[in-house]
């Protein structure tokens, strides 16, 4: 290859070379467009199939059709900590055709997007020591004691492996899977068992520290609702599912000219409204504190641009946690009429599943650098000079107000419009008190965000140190 030269006029950035020894039973060039470099200067590398069984057969002949075993569907695998969040019990007769595995097997998702999200888990405990589940897992089992399953789990969650694995998808466009040849021929370094144990211990300790930080952050965030309700003098109504509480009558005079669907008049709504009315502050309608309370406009398909333009548009998925993320926008080829601003509140106004309408509420805490619009599935709430936007946002994301907004939905596909929610009453303290509340809540969120950042940093640092141990760049401690 030393004497290889490209023809004149060929863009070298669009060309790559792959050694014959690195081919994994695939000849299509696109399969190798992402280079995988995870080789150690200290430890030998082996194909995964040389050190582990891939999809080993499991003998369940000792169990009959009436025996119950653990059933693990793929959607309950936690992609962060690599554990199974729950197990369902099914009879053998109900699970024919499913993947079967045993304790200490590694399940590695083979379909996208589950594989891309790192959905994998080491199975720790199963009823009768036997389990089965989705066929969309690879089952990986070390062949002998020279390889720890937790070490393999660490490597197979590495972003570089997940990235390269996407080049080896096969199957229909709607159900792409990683080819089994990729996982069998994937070469990975194998340190000594002592080093593997140190790696696993270091990873587990980092995960524990990360979890503790995240729990502290979540405790702070969970305290916001209680603080706000206490400041407003509102007590959440107790849930009462007794039959007499689910049956009610409404005078005809109350529905004349109004909605006639029974759900709208459920007692639970009235109990929420009654508690809101007990606030220590006077009530005012949402429409009275908003300069803008209206849905956006969704462009036609031909108005969108596949490449970034100067005309971003906020979509339903443009968020991270409770805040609009301006890095997750789509783009249009021309400017749109509506423009978003810092402090705007966005409420999901349409969904195929009625329970989602009005419950998806996000806050824009940064001023867009260029004019940014928003789609028709979002209602923009822009407060006037009498209302602090962070205070209002913190109020609207309380479950009780999400319920009241969702109550206003109409239509077969479930919509809610600005005109529908403008009459919802909210407690409104003096502006100085609103600012005090908003400032305190912002400080709590900042503390939680700092803890979350520290948690991510801890895990990243541990991962980097482990990689140096594997690559042989540092002395193990």
C-alpha positions in Angstrom: 0.0 0.0 0.0 3.0 2.3 0.4 3.0 3.0 -3.4 -0.7 3.4 -3.8 -1.7 6.8 -5.3 -5.1 8.3 -6.1 -6.0 9.5 -9.6 -5.8 13.2 -10.2 -9.0 15.0 -9.2 -10.1 12.4 -6.7 -11.0 13.9 -3.2 -8.8 12.0 -0.7 -11.4 12.7 2.0 -13.9 10.5 0.3 -11.5 7.5 0.0 -10.4 5.0 2.6 -8.4 1.8 2.6 -9.0 -1.5 4.5 -6.5 -4.3 4.9 -7.7 -7.6 3.6 -7.1 -9.1 7.1 -9.6 -6.7 8.5 -12.5 -7.7 6.3 -15.4 -9.3 8.2 -17.0 -11.5 5.5 -18.4 -8.4 3.8 -17.3 -6.9 0.6 -19.4 -3.7 0.4 -17.3 -0.6 1.0 -20.0 1.1 3.2 -19.5 -1.5 5.9 -16.0 -0.2 6.5 -16.6 3.5 6.3 -16.1 3.9 10.1 -12.7 2.7 11.2 -12.6 0.7 14.4 -9.4 1.1 16.4 -9.4 -0.6 19.8 -6.1 -2.5 19.8 -3.9 -2.9 22.8 -0.1 -2.4 22.9 0.1 -4.9 25.8 -2.6 -7.5 25.3 -3.4 -9.9 22.4 -6.7 -9.4 20.6 -9.1 -12.3 19.8 -12.2 -12.7 17.7 -15.2 -12.6 20.0 -16.2 -16.1 18.8 -12.8 -17.4 19.9 -13.4 -16.5 23.6 -17.2 -16.6 23.8 -20.1 -18.6 22.5 -22.4 -16.5 20.4 -26.1 -17.6 20.6 -25.3 -20.9 22.4 -28.1 -23.5 22.4 -29.8 -23.9 25.8 -31.3 -27.2 26.8 -34.7 -26.7 28.5 -35.7 -30.4 28.1 -35.8 -30.8 31.9 -38.7 -28.4 32.1 -42.2 -29.2 30.9 -44.7 -26.8 29.3 -46.3 -26.0 32.6 -43.1 -24.8 34.3 -42.7 -21.1 34.7 -39.5 -19.3 33.9 -38.4 -15.7 33.7 -39.3 -13.8 30.5 -37.3 -10.7 29.7 -38.5 -8.5 26.8 -35.9 -6.2 25.3 -37.7 -3.0 26.2 -37.0 -3.4 29.9 -33.3 -3.5 29.6 -31.7 -0.4 31.1 -29.2 1.0 28.6 -27.2 3.0 31.1 -26.4 0.6 34.0 -26.9 -2.6 32.0 -29.4 -4.3 34.1 -32.8 -5.7 33.7 -35.4 -3.5 35.4 -38.1 -6.1 35.7 -38.9 -9.7 34.8 -42.2 -11.3 33.9 -43.0 -14.9 34.5 -44.4 -17.0 31.7 -44.9 -20.7 31.1 -42.6 -22.5 28.8 -45.6 -23.2 26.5 -46.1 -19.5 26.0 -42.5 -18.8 25.1 -41.8 -21.1 22.3 -39.7 -19.5 19.6 -38.1 -17.0 21.9 -34.4 -16.7 22.7 -33.4 -18.8 25.7 -30.6 -18.0 28.0 -29.2 -18.7 31.5 -27.8 -16.7 34.4 -24.6 -14.7 33.7 -25.3 -14.6 30.0 -24.8 -11.3 28.3 -27.7 -10.0 26.2 -26.7 -7.6 23.4 -29.4 -6.0 21.4 -29.0 -6.6 17.6 -31.7 -4.3 16.2 -31.7 -0.5 15.7 -32.2 1.8 17.6 -31.9 -0.5 20.6 -28.3 -1.5 19.7 -27.4 2.2 19.0 -28.7 3.1 22.5 -26.5 0.4 24.1 -29.3 -1.8 25.3 -27.4 -4.8 26.8 -27.4 -6.5 30.1 -25.8 -9.3 32.1 -28.5 -11.6 33.4 -28.0 -11.9 37.1 -30.9 -13.9 38.6 -33.6 -15.9 36.9 -36.3 -18.2 38.2 -35.0 -21.8 38.1 -31.9 -20.3 36.6 -33.6 -20.3 33.2 -34.9 -17.4 31.1 -36.1 -16.5 27.7 -37.1 -13.3 25.9 -37.0 -11.4 22.7 -35.2 -13.0 19.7 -33.6 -9.6 19.0 -30.7 -10.2 21.4 -27.4 -11.8 20.8 -26.6 -14.2 23.7 -22.9 -14.0 24.6 -21.3 -16.5 27.0 -17.6 -16.7 27.8 -16.1 -20.1 26.9 -13.9 -20.4 30.0 -12.7 -18.6 33.1 -10.1 -16.6 31.1 -12.8 -14.1 30.1 -15.3 -12.2 32.4 -18.7 -11.6 31.1 -18.7 -8.2 32.8 -15.5 -7.3 30.9 -17.2 -8.2 27.6 -20.2 -6.1 28.6 -18.0 -3.1 29.2 -16.4 -3.4 25.8 -19.6 -4.0 23.9 -21.1 -0.8 25.3 -18.2 1.2 23.9 -19.4 3.9 21.5 -16.8 3.0 18.9 -18.1 -0.6 18.7 -21.7 0.6 18.6 -20.8 3.1 15.8 -19.0 0.5 13.7 -21.7 -2.1 14.2 -24.2 0.1 12.4 -22.2 -0.4 9.2 -23.1 -4.1 9.4 -26.8 -3.8 9.5 -28.9 -6.2 7.4 -32.5 -7.1 6.9 -35.4 -4.9 5.8 -35.3 -1.1 6.1 -37.9 -1.2 8.8 -36.1 -3.8 11.0 -32.4 -3.5 10.6 -30.2 -5.9 12.5 -26.5 -6.2 13.2 -25.1 -9.1 11.1 -24.0 -12.1 13.2 -20.7 -12.2 11.3 -19.8 -8.8 12.7 -20.2 -9.9 16.3 -18.4 -13.2 15.8 -15.4 -11.7 14.0 -15.1 -8.6 16.1 -11.6 -8.5 17.5 -11.1 -7.3 21.1 -8.1 -7.1 23.4 -8.1 -9.6 26.3 -6.1 -8.6 29.4 -5.3 -11.1 32.1 -8.1 -12.1 34.4 -6.6 -10.0 37.2 -6.7 -6.9 35.1 -10.3 -7.7 33.9 -11.3 -7.9 37.6 -9.8 -4.5 38.3 -11.5 -3.1 35.2 -14.9 -4.4 36.3 -14.4 -3.2 39.9 -13.5 0.3 38.7 -16.4 0.4 36.3 -18.9 -0.7 39.0 -17.6 1.8 41.5 -17.9 4.6 38.9 -21.5 3.5 38.1 -22.3 3.5 41.8 -20.9 7.0 42.3 -22.7 8.2 39.3 -26.0 6.8 40.5 -25.5 8.4 43.9 -24.9 11.8 42.3 -28.0 11.4 40.0 -30.1 10.4 43.0 -29.0 13.6 44.8 -29.9 15.6 41.7 -33.3 14.0 41.4 -34.1 14.6 45.0 -33.4 18.3 44.4 -35.7 18.3 41.4 -38.4 16.4 43.2 -38.3 19.0 45.9 -39.4 21.8 43.5 -43.1 20.8 43.4 -43.4 20.6 47.2 -41.7 24.0 47.6 -43.9 25.7 45.0 -47.1 24.2 46.4 -46.2 25.3 49.9 -45.4 28.8 48.8 -48.8 29.0 47.1 -50.7 27.4 49.9 -52.0 24.6 47.8 -52.5 21.0 49.0 -52.7 18.2 46.5 -56.1 16.4 46.6 -55.9 12.8 47.8 -56.7 10.1 45.2 -60.0 8.3 46.0 -60.9 5.5 43.6 -63.9 4.3 45.5 -67.0 3.5 43.3 -69.0 6.4 44.8 -66.3 8.8 43.8 -66.4 7.6 40.3 -70.1 8.1 39.9 -71.5 11.6 39.7 -74.3 13.7 38.3 -74.2 17.1 36.7 -77.2 19.5 36.5 -78.3 20.1 32.9 -77.9 23.8 33.5 -74.2 23.4 33.8 -73.7 21.7 30.5 -76.1 23.9 28.4 -74.1 25.4 25.7 -71.0 23.7 27.1 -69.3 20.3 26.6 -71.4 17.3 27.2 -68.7 14.5 27.4 -68.9 12.9 30.9 -65.1 12.8 31.4 -64.9 16.6 31.4 -67.0 16.7 34.6 -65.3 14.1 36.6 -65.1 14.8 40.3 -61.3 14.6 40.3 -61.1 17.7 38.2 -63.4 19.6 40.5 -61.2 18.5 43.5 -58.1 19.9 41.8 -59.9 23.2 41.0 -61.1 23.4 44.6 -57.6 23.1 45.9 -56.3 25.7 43.5 -59.0 28.1 44.7 -57.7 27.7 48.3 -54.4 29.3 47.4 -53.3 32.2 49.6 -53.0 34.3 46.4 -55.8 35.6 44.1 -56.6 33.7 41.0 -56.3 34.9 37.4 -56.8 33.2 34.1 -54.0 31.9 31.9 -55.2 34.2 29.2 -54.8 37.3 31.4 -51.1 36.7 32.0 -50.2 35.8 28.4 -49.3 38.1 25.5 -49.3 35.1 23.3 -51.2 31.9 23.6 -51.4 30.2 20.2 -50.2 27.2 18.2 -47.4 27.4 15.8 -47.5 26.5 12.1 -46.1 23.3 10.6 -44.5 23.8 7.2 -45.4 21.6 4.2 -42.9 18.8 3.6 -41.3 20.6 0.6 -40.6 23.6 2.8 -38.2 21.6 5.0 -34.4 21.5 4.4 -32.3 18.4 4.9 -29.3 20.6 5.6 -29.1 23.4 8.3 -30.2 26.8 7.2 -30.7 30.2 8.9 -34.3 29.2 9.6 -34.5 26.6 12.4 -37.9 25.4 13.6 -38.6 24.0 17.0 -40.3 20.6 16.8 -42.0 18.3 19.3 -38.7 16.5 20.0 -36.6 19.7 20.4 -35.9 19.3 24.1 -33.6 18.0 26.7 -35.3 17.2 30.0 -37.6 20.2 30.7 -36.0 22.7 28.3 -36.0 23.4 24.6 -32.7 22.4 23.0 -32.0 24.6 20.1 -29.5 22.0 18.8 -32.4 19.6 18.2 -34.4 21.7 15.6 -35.4 21.0 12.1 -34.8 23.6 9.3 -36.9 25.3 6.7 -35.8 26.7 3.3 -37.5 30.1 4.0 -38.3 32.1 7.1 -41.5 31.4 9.0 -44.0 33.9 10.3 -43.8 32.9 14.0 -40.7 33.6 16.1 -39.8 32.1 19.5 -38.1 34.1 22.2 -36.3 33.4 25.5 -38.9 32.7 28.2 -41.5 31.1 25.9 -43.3 28.0 27.2 -44.3 25.3 24.7 -47.2 22.9 25.4 -47.8 19.8 23.3 -51.2 20.5 21.6 -51.8 17.4 19.6 -51.0 13.7 19.9 -52.4 10.4 18.7 -52.5 9.2 22.4 -54.9 11.5 24.3 -53.0 11.2 27.6 -50.0 13.0 26.2 -51.8 16.2 25.1 -51.0 19.1 27.4 -48.6 17.1 29.5 -45.5 17.7 27.4 -44.4 21.2 28.6 -40.9 22.7 27.9 -39.2 26.1 28.5 -36.9 28.1 26.2 -34.2 29.4 28.5 -32.0 30.9 25.8 -32.6 33.6 23.2 -32.2 32.0 19.7 -29.3 33.5 17.7 -31.5 33.6 14.6 -35.2 33.8 14.1 -36.6 30.4 15.2 -40.1 29.3 14.5 -42.2 26.4 16.0 -44.5 23.7 14.6 -48.3 23.6 14.8 -48.2 20.7 17.4 -46.9 23.2 20.0 -48.8 26.0 21.8 -46.5 28.9 22.7 -47.3 30.7 25.9 -45.6 34.1 26.2 -46.1 35.9 29.4 -46.8 39.7 29.8 -45.2 42.1 32.2 -47.4 40.9 35.1 -46.1 37.3 35.1 -42.6 35.8 35.5 -42.2 33.2 32.8 -40.2 30.8 34.9 -42.8 31.0 37.7 -45.5 30.2 35.3 -43.6 27.4 33.7 -42.9 25.8 37.1 -46.6 26.1 37.9 -47.8 24.6 34.6 -45.5 21.5 34.9 -47.2 20.6 38.2 -49.1 17.4 37.6 -52.4 19.1 38.7 -52.1 21.7 36.0 -51.1 19.2 33.4 -54.3 17.4 34.2 -56.3 20.5 33.8 -54.7 21.3 30.5 -55.2 17.7 29.2 -58.9 18.0 30.3 -59.5 20.5 27.5 -58.5 18.2 24.7 -61.0 17.6 21.9 -61.2 15.7 18.6 -60.6 12.1 17.5 -56.8 12.7 17.3 -56.9 14.8 20.5 -56.1 18.5 20.2 -56.0 21.4 22.6 -55.9 25.0 21.5 -54.9 28.3 23.1 -58.5 29.3 23.3 -59.3 26.1 25.2 -56.8 26.7 28.0 -56.9 30.5 28.3 -59.7 30.2 31.0 -57.7 27.9 33.3 -57.2 29.7 36.6 -53.9 30.0 38.2 -52.8 31.6 41.5 -50.7 34.7 40.9 -48.6 36.2 43.7 -47.2 39.7 43.4 -44.4 40.0 40.8 -41.7 40.3 43.4 -42.9 37.0 45.0 -43.0 35.3 41.6 -39.4 36.4 41.0 -38.4 35.1 44.4 -40.0 31.7 43.7 -38.5 31.6 40.2 -35.0 32.4 41.4 -35.1 29.7 44.1 -36.3 27.1 41.6 -33.7 28.1 39.1 -31.0 27.7 41.8 -32.3 24.3 42.6 -32.2 23.3 38.9 -28.6 24.6 38.7 -27.5 22.6 41.7 -29.1 19.5 40.2 -27.6 20.1 36.8 -24.1 20.5 38.4 -24.6 17.1 40.2 -25.6 15.5 36.9 -22.6 16.9 35.2 -20.4 15.6 38.0 -22.0 12.2 37.6 -21.3 12.1 33.9 -17.7 13.3 34.4 -17.1 10.6 37.0 -18.1 7.8 34.6 -16.3 9.4 31.7 -13.1 9.6 33.7 -13.4 6.0 34.9 -14.0 4.9 31.3 -10.9 6.8 30.0 -8.7 5.2 32.7 -10.0 1.8 31.9 -9.3 2.3 28.3 -5.7 3.3 29.1 -5.4 0.1 31.2 -6.7 -2.0 28.2 -4.6 -0.3 25.6 -1.5 -0.7 27.9 -0.8 3.0 28.2 -0.7 3.2 32.0 0.4 1.0 34.8 -2.6 -0.6 36.6 -3.1 0.4 40.2 
